[in-house]
Amino acid sequence: MNAELMFVSGMFLASRNSGLLRLGGCSARVSGGVGRAWTGRSRVRMAAEVIDGRLIAGQVREEVSVEVAEYTKQTGKAPGLAVVIVGTRKDSQTYVRNKRRACDKVGIASFLFELPEDVSQGELVKVVDDLNNRNDVHGILIQLPLPEHIQPEEVLDTIRLEKDVDGFHPLNIGRLCMNGREKPLFIPCTPKVNLPNHYMNGDVLAVDYNRYDRMFDRSKLQSNRFAKQLPPARPDFGSHVPPQGCIELLDRSNVPIEGKNAVVLGRSNIVGMPVSMLLMQRNATVTVCHRFTDDLENKVRNADIVVSAVGRAGLVKGDWVKPGAALIDVGINAVDDPSDKRGYRLVGDIEYEAAKERSGWITPVPGGVGPMTIAMLLRNTLEAAKLAMG
Ligand SMILES: NC(=O)c1ccc[n+]([C@@H]2O[C@H](COP(=O)([O-])OP(=O)(O)OC[C@H]3O[C@@H](n4cnc5c(N)ncnc54)[C@H](OP(=O)(O)O)[C@@H]3O)[C@@H](O)[C@H]2O)c1
């Protein structure tokens, strides 16, 4: 239980950027865009830094709202997100309400399309097609799950690539996996990261990011002359898209990724697979685990970074964690809790309290990865609006 102190060359070192250094087992530090550098030299451990997803998501939303205001001022119209919901599932309605509320707060226009449970696939595809052609809609989100009589892939594949703000289009996913080829336009929101900006030329879209740089450089806003003389299109893998998602949580907490052993638990298309690709692109050595993986414990024991996206409470035991490791818990699980008025509480996949004692950084559930997902959706919608200017 007791934290040890980082003691180097006879001096106690406080965390470089973050809050409390835990003395005698008091509180954990909380990071929100701050953090500490990994040090192999520490002979003694500090309490885990709790990565505050709410705080970081708030920072991202704030950044998005500044850029949305600039975009709106420059173009005379707000970025627009269309949200399509089929049926009356309460959880889906809640998610949709939260997404629209988040849009309102940052100045993104949201358009709601509520379709009856028995809508045909053809009718739904037609709605998506119409949205593909609307100039005021830059991003399209289909709230999942869809009723059983509808093939979600058929509908999702209808979304135009440059409006695929959820990042589920096969071409976006495929490009995420292709080293050195065109980058995806959008990456699924949960794992999203500071991939170099996405550049596509020719067949689908040509984008001049220099123009965006000029447009969104506040110091040059006044002199901006949109689109008059654009430099020739060229691949630009600069980093002016701020880091986002699971990996944004790592980045904003100053967790080093390059050269580290990363273990990803889960290989789903929406979390495990893309996050493992993103970690690999950041030069981590990545092990992807799934239901058939032998000896999960040993994999986790060797991991500097663990991302768990399984959906099983307590899957990762606290004493498996390598001291100082960074733990990103994507899992959301309801466990019985008679002391809670709802009768349950939400936990992640990782044994939080025990893991916090050994890890260097950890995300709580709730309040870790979850809040980032909507923030990423807002950022993707803004990026989609910028793409539409091209
Ligand atoms: N915070 C957020 O914003 C957010 C967003 C999305 C999802 N989530 C949560 O993240 C979790 C995962 O979501 P998902 O959609 O990726 O789930 P999913 O599609 O069900 O995938 C679960 C993955 O876990 C693997 N798995 C299952 N049991 C395992 C075990 N014992 N050991 C190792 N791997 C195992 C599965 O392996 P196989 O491939 O072999 O079946 C699969 O790859 C869920 O709790 C979900 O609620 C949170």
The ligand as a Tripos MOL2 file, in Angstrom:
@<TRIPOS>MOLECULE
LIG
   48    52     1     0     0
SMALL
NO_CHARGES

@<TRIPOS>ATOM
      1 N1        -14.8130    3.9100  -22.9890 N.am      1 LIG1
      2 C1        -15.2910    3.8970  -24.2240 C.2       1 LIG1
      3 O1        -15.5220    4.9290  -24.8290 O.2       1 LIG1
      4 C2        -15.5200    2.5860  -24.8640 C.ar      1 LIG1
      5 C3        -15.6900    2.5060  -26.2460 C.ar      1 LIG1
      6 C4        -15.8490    1.2530  -26.8160 C.ar      1 LIG1
      7 C5        -15.8660    0.1220  -26.0190 C.ar      1 LIG1
      8 N2        -15.7450    0.2380  -24.6730 N.ar      1 LIG1
      9 C6        -15.7220   -0.9450  -23.7920 C.3       1 LIG1
     10 O2        -14.5410   -1.6730  -24.0950 O.3       1 LIG1
     11 C7        -14.7780   -3.0680  -23.9450 C.3       1 LIG1
     12 C8        -14.4420   -3.7610  -25.2480 C.3       1 LIG1
     13 O3        -15.3070   -3.2720  -26.2560 O.3       1 LIG1
     14 P1        -15.2980   -3.9000  -27.7190 P.3       1 LIG1
     15 O4        -16.4040   -3.3030  -28.4540 O.co2     1 LIG1
     16 O5        -13.9190   -3.8420  -28.2520 O.co2     1 LIG1
     17 O6        -15.6790   -5.4220  -27.3270 O.3       1 LIG1
     18 P2        -15.7160   -6.7280  -28.2280 P.3       1 LIG1
     19 O7        -15.9850   -6.3920  -29.6420 O.co2     1 LIG1
     20 O8        -16.6120   -7.6680  -27.5040 O.co2     1 LIG1
     21 O9        -14.2240   -7.2880  -28.1420 O.3       1 LIG1
     22 C9        -13.7340   -7.8390  -26.9720 C.3       1 LIG1
     23 C10       -12.3440   -8.3760  -27.2360 C.3       1 LIG1
     24 O10       -11.8650   -8.9720  -26.0240 O.3       1 LIG1
     25 C11       -11.3230  -10.2440  -26.3120 C.3       1 LIG1
     26 N3        -11.4700  -11.1040  -25.1490 N.ar      1 LIG1
     27 C12       -12.5970  -11.6390  -24.6240 C.ar      1 LIG1
     28 N4        -12.3040  -12.3810  -23.5430 N.ar      1 LIG1
     29 C13       -10.9700  -12.3190  -23.3750 C.ar      1 LIG1
     30 C14       -10.0650  -12.8730  -22.4410 C.ar      1 LIG1
     31 N5        -10.4700  -13.6770  -21.4580 N.pl3     1 LIG1
     32 N6         -8.7480  -12.5950  -22.5640 N.ar      1 LIG1
     33 C15        -8.3050  -11.7970  -23.5600 C.ar      1 LIG1
     34 N7         -9.1150  -11.2270  -24.4850 N.ar      1 LIG1
     35 C16       -10.4300  -11.5060  -24.3860 C.ar      1 LIG1
     36 C17       -12.1090  -10.7580  -27.4820 C.3       1 LIG1
     37 O11       -11.3280  -11.7330  -28.1180 O.3       1 LIG1
     38 P3        -11.8120  -12.5110  -29.4480 P.3       1 LIG1
     39 O12       -11.5210  -11.5550  -30.5680 O.co2     1 LIG1
     40 O13       -10.9730  -13.7370  -29.4840 O.co2     1 LIG1
     41 O14       -13.2740  -12.7660  -29.2800 O.co2     1 LIG1
     42 C18       -12.3090   -9.4830  -28.2900 C.3       1 LIG1
     43 O15       -11.2190   -9.2540  -29.1590 O.3       1 LIG1
     44 C19       -16.2350   -3.1890  -23.5150 C.3       1 LIG1
     45 O16       -16.2850   -3.2490  -22.1110 O.3       1 LIG1
     46 C20       -16.8650   -1.8910  -24.0020 C.3       1 LIG1
     47 O17       -17.9880   -1.5260  -23.2310 O.3       1 LIG1
     48 C21       -15.5580    1.4410  -24.0820 C.ar      1 LIG1
@<TRIPOS>BOND
     1     1     2 1
     2     2     3 2
     3     2     4 1
     4     4     5 ar
     5     4    48 ar
     6     5     6 ar
     7     6     7 ar
     8     7     8 ar
     9     8     9 1
    10     8    48 ar
    11     9    10 1
    12     9    46 1
    13    10    11 1
    14    11    12 1
    15    11    44 1
    16    12    13 1
    17    13    14 1
    18    14    15 2
    19    14    16 1
    20    14    17 1
    21    17    18 1
    22    18    19 2
    23    18    20 1
    24    18    21 1
    25    21    22 1
    26    22    23 1
    27    23    24 1
    28    23    42 1
    29    24    25 1
    30    25    26 1
    31    25    36 1
    32    26    27 ar
    33    26    35 ar
    34    27    28 ar
    35    28    29 ar
    36    29    30 ar
    37    29    35 ar
    38    30    31 1
    39    30    32 ar
    40    32    33 ar
    41    33    34 ar
    42    34    35 ar
    43    36    37 1
    44    36    42 1
    45    37    38 1
    46    38    39 2
    47    38    40 1
    48    38    41 1
    49    42    43 1
    50    44    45 1
    51    44    46 1
    52    46    47 1
@<TRIPOS>SUBSTRUCTURE
     1 LIG1         1 GROUP 0 **** ****
